[in-house]
Amino acid sequence: MSHVFPRQITAPPVKAVSAKGCYFTDEAGKQYLDGSGGAAVSCLGHGDPEIIKAIQDQVAKLAFAHTGFFTSDPAEELADLLIKYAPGDLDRVYFVSGGSEAVEAALKLARQFHIENGEPQRKHLIARRQSYHGNTLGALATGGNAWRRAQFEPILVDVSHIAPCYEYVDRAEGESAEDYGLRAAQELEDEILRLGADQVMAFVAEPVVGATMGAVPAITGYYKRIREICDTYGVLLILDEVMCGMGRTGHLFACDADGISPDILCIAKGLGAGYQPIGAMLCTKQVYDTIGAGSGFFQHGHTYLGHPTACAAGLAVVNAMFDRDLIANVNTRSEQLMTALREAFGQHPHVGDIRGRGLFLGLEFVEDRDSKTPFDPILKTAATFKKAAFEAGLICYPMSGTRDGQLGDHVLLAPPFIITEDQIGELVGKLQAAATAIPHLAGH
């Protein structure tokens, strides 16, 4: 009997015993193609000897040093590398152990910045519906994933949620893409004014929405307008690139595609590629210097901040992305994967939208393509698809509640950057096998 507390108590997980490249092997010897990098984590695939060696070398030299006393070479070098390529005025890096921690740190820093900047009245947060920012209480409150939030609502802080930029569903007939993007962005200014022009501390958003909506990028121009609104009212822009960043969308930082930079940025997942748990919060020189000229102390912290072994892994991962030209490969494979998905599902009666950016793509399932009507939640389309894909030997990331937390189903794809063209064919073939195995998705 296992004493591990699994995610699904009624359905304990299969035991993985090894992984290499783009594949897992379970204890029965069955192989699974990793079509989602777990949860968009394993960007370099599995068993990479260069990353493993970097971790082993660091453990032998200095496994851990508490940041209350020390910094370390891996932390310094990784911070320098990230800032070298970071957009805008991002200038400092605060290393944590994962995405939720990065978001929590960002929220606290935003609040402390305004206090030390002489505006302690700024207390309101604005985020978007159908977003996901993590599972710790502050991050969960900020996120707009209704299902994840529901039972914890009584203990969550109050956060305002505006509409996402969700063209497939929300763009009106006859409305141009540009007009829709501006209309969606206008909700931010309206909400700031409703709460009080000098009362809002930050707006939080994912450049490409991941788990909750399934790889939804914003309309061109949306984020430039968002940046203008934040600047007008002194609101900090926090971008959550935990899932979509670190090369996943074809840029090291996802916001580069939108031509903007944030005040605070959160990364994780692909930063360590699964080889070590690591995340980071990046902030601008202005934010950092405001704290430095005030208290000189960010009132936050965790035991494993700047963990040398985790930072050594992150440094090796990011260097590998550049040394092997893997971000260019993301763009090449993205075109191949998108083409294959459109050929396989572009006319499928129950696939309403195929979307995304880079190797971060999603398919939205619908009962009817013309009306974009989602399936009845009672069918549990996402959960059924996940099971069918797993049986077919594919790891992917289906989720339900795409539209509003209850209605809608999608599958998210985020394969390793090293995926080959042949493996793309295998991935799409296994998606087709999964869809065919589900009667209401079979396309008849």
Secondary structure as UniProt FT lines:
FT   TURN            9..10
FT   STRAND          16..21
FT   STRAND          23..26
FT   TURN            27..28
FT   STRAND          31..34
FT   HELIX           37..40
FT   TURN            43..44
FT   HELIX           49..61
FT   TURN            67..69
FT   HELIX           73..85
FT   TURN            88..89
FT   STRAND          90..96
FT   HELIX           99..116
FT   TURN            117..118
FT   TURN            120..121
FT   STRAND          124..128
FT   TURN            129..130
FT   HELIX           137..142
FT   HELIX           146..149
FT   HELIX           150..155
FT   STRAND          160..162
FT   HELIX           167..170
FT   TURN            173..174
FT   HELIX           177..195
FT   TURN            197..199
FT   STRAND          200..205
FT   STRAND          208..209
FT   TURN            211..214
FT   STRAND          216..217
FT   TURN            220..221
FT   HELIX           222..233
FT   STRAND          236..240
FT   TURN            242..249
FT   HELIX           254..258
FT   STRAND          264..267
FT   HELIX           269..271
FT   TURN            272..274
FT   STRAND          279..284
FT   HELIX           285..293
FT   TURN            294..295
FT   TURN            303..306
FT   HELIX           308..323
FT   TURN            324..325
FT   HELIX           326..345
FT   TURN            346..347
FT   TURN            349..350
FT   STRAND          351..356
FT   STRAND          361..365
FT   TURN            369..372
FT   HELIX           377..379
FT   HELIX           381..391
FT   TURN            392..393
FT   STRAND          394..395
FT   STRAND          397..400
FT   TURN            402..404
FT   STRAND          409..413
FT   TURN            417..418
FT   HELIX           421..436
FT   HELIX           439..441
//
